[in-house]
Amino acid sequence: MNFVRVALDVPLSTLFDYFLPENFTAVVGQRVLVPFGRQQMVGVVLECLSETDVPAERIKAVQQVLDDVPPLPADLLKLLRFCSDYYQHPLGMTVLAALPARVRSGEPVTLKRALTYELSEAGRALDLAQLPKRKVVQHRILAALQAGPLGAQQVRALSPSAMATLKALLETGWARECAPTSSPEHAKAAGELTQVAFENAHTLTDEQQQAVDPVTRSAGYASFLLYGITGSGKTEVYVHLMHHFLQRSGQVLLLVPEINLTPQLEHYFQSRFPQTELVSLHSGLSEGERTQNWLRAQSGQARIVLGTRLSVFTPLPELGLIIVDEEHDASFKQQDGLRYSARDVAIFRANQRSVPIVLGSATPSLESWHNAHSGRYTLLPLRQRANQQARLPEVRCLNTTTVPLHEGMTPALLAALGERLQRKEQSLVFINRRGHAPVLMCTACGWLSGCPHCAGKLVLHLRDRRLRCHHCGHQQRVPHACPSCGNTDLQPVGIGTQRIEAALQAHFPEARILRVDRDSTRNKGSWAAMRKKIQDDAVDILVGTQMLAKGHDFPNLTLVGVLNPDSALYSSDFRASEKLFAQLSQVAGRAGRADKPGEVLVQTAFPEHPLFRALIAHDYEAWARTLLAEREQAGFPPFVFQALLRAEGKNEGEVYAFMQQAHAAATAVQGEVEVYGVVPAAMPKRANHYLVQLLVQAATRKALQQFLRAWKPQLDALPAQKLRWSLDVDPLDF
């Protein structure tokens, strides 16, 4: 008899044994369809056995072996086992979460043929000079097709809207699909074209070359921290590194923190590597697109994989290099399910596969900065802007305690915005709070618009006359009078993006103002259209949240105004000032990236705070030294290692009872760890659920892991039918 041990997507810390009928064959990593309870589930074979301890009457047979997708490779399964163990998450849920939804659904999956496009007879007969000049992308595609057939990647490299234009050309009959050319002669010619195109591209500065050389010379695993100020050309360093490893027939995995950065990076890298297949992997894709891109990466067809955090688990048979852009970004940390850090998993994967990894940031996380200065990583500094004409923006603090504010803006900021309008330059007003105002208040009795389901407040959205909770989604109409005393004088308190947009429109009626936040970019394609307007100089003033803070290059943007950053200075989160400095450095870096000088005006009630002094001096290194000294003295990461137990439920007493039992179990475990008391979360109530947490920390990662392996089974055994709990290793949010 043959048996297989299968990982299933169920919240149980065990694998399941099944009988493999004689007419079936299965190998480790293969997907199988098995009965589980009253349903059928797709699982992944992790072991093949000749015998099992499960009684014969209880063991069930595998119903189908799914062979439409190659088995998951051994190195990926090893990576997933590590994640399950380190982050204390069930192995089955960890393995299945790494697969695209289509692959884990059991539906038949096939890798579709890559399409190639060429001119039709009607297209070859066209005279491009007679076509309307305004159709720039159409001209570009037709001219490129005259030189020969193009693949989808090459078409996309011509313009972000190229595929939509190509579809129109197919419909008019000027272009047609054709069989892809895959002869050795064509592949050689494509390689030569890539080499020529690359050699004719940007040359590196001396500083950039000094960053590239250690990585290309590395043999096997090595971790590098690319610390580059905004505008120093980190992306150009990435391009040259990618070129080097692609020439050595390796695949490149490039991780980015947010979906919004993916399209422009995809277009840029496709334009730099037009003959190289590149795929994106992020949640903005349809399930079909995501599955096809995953299969292309798994098959080795895709040589560059660009994606968000889940892409770190993509099967890559010829992986040669991993790059993590904006490595400090909190978006790399998954906040539910398997609570992994994609950056940390990427480092483990690079070590496992014996390949180099580059972590890039203008404001590295303190953990990475500490590792670079303790010898674990090699520091690669870029301290000058790549464009010799570009200078770092001048940063000034505007004291909000000494001047009257107009809708949250100082006279100096309004005057600076007016100057940019006269010079036909772009400005950005940055406030990391959407909506019109954070809260509505009664001037008579002090009533505040609190959420009935959360410990937070309802945010005023004036345009649609709604109060909305940004935590649980509850919304209601703005009341005509105070629900507490009946007073009709209700006033908005505080400022949000919508209020700033309205105030600026009233102050500068001729200005073209664009608001960019989660509300205005909710529809698919809206952000791409907005980005094009900005790049085409069809916008004078941008009002935006952190969506605009990083990764964007707008050459005509010369002024950044920052509103209301002070709340982070007295936050209970010990990482708040680190996050604020990174955020302000990133948003300041949007100004003056070309030949025009940039200026950053920060409105604050604490202009002498050390954080702002470091920001004015563009001195991340001094600020990092200050924070690390504070962290070491206080006993915070990176000098200790932490895990946070969270629990939530509708009955407050039951939640606290569970946590007290968990605390007792933790103190009973013998280990070199500190166990803190049970406390409410920073937001103690959300969506009618009470949130409570318990922190444990240790001086070493090994001590913490030994403790967790002993504590976790006891947590699993505690009664918790009416609540949910989770264990977060290396937590970022408290």
Secondary structure, DSSP 8 states (H G I E B T S, - for coil): -EEEEEE-SSSSSS-EEEEE-TT----TT-EEEEEETTEEEEEEEEEEES--SS-TTT--B--EEE-SS----HHHHHHHHHHHHHTT--HHHHHHHTS-HHHHHT---------EEEE-HHHHT--GGGS-TT-HHHHHHHHHHHTS-EEHHHHHTT-TTHHHHHHHHHHHTSEEEE-----HHHHHHHHHHHHHHHHTS----HHHHHHHHHHHH--S-EEEEEEE-TTS-HHHHHHHHHHHHHHTT-EEEEE-S-GGGHHHHHHHHHHHSTTS-EEEESTTS-HHHHHHHHHHHHHT--SEEEESGGGGG---TTEEEEEEETTT-GGGB--SSS--BHHHHHHHHHHHHT-EEEEEESS--HHHHHHHHTTSSEEEEE-S-SSTT----EEEEEETTSS--BTTB-HHHHHHHHHHHHTT-EEEEE-S--SSBSEEEETTT--B-B-SSSSSB-EEETTTTEEE-TTT--EEE--SS-TTT--S-EEEES--HHHHHHHHHHH-TTS-EEEESTTTT-STTHHHHHHHHHHTT--SEEEE-GGGSSS---TTEEEEEE---GGGGG-S-TTHHHHHHHHHHHHHTTSS-SSS--EEEEEES-TT-HHHHHHHTT-HHHHHHHHHHHHHHHT-TTSSEEEEEEEEES-HHHHHHHHHHHHHHHHHS-SSEEEEEEEEEEEEEETTEEEEEEEEEESSHHHHHHHHHHHHHHHHHS--TTEEEEEEES-S--
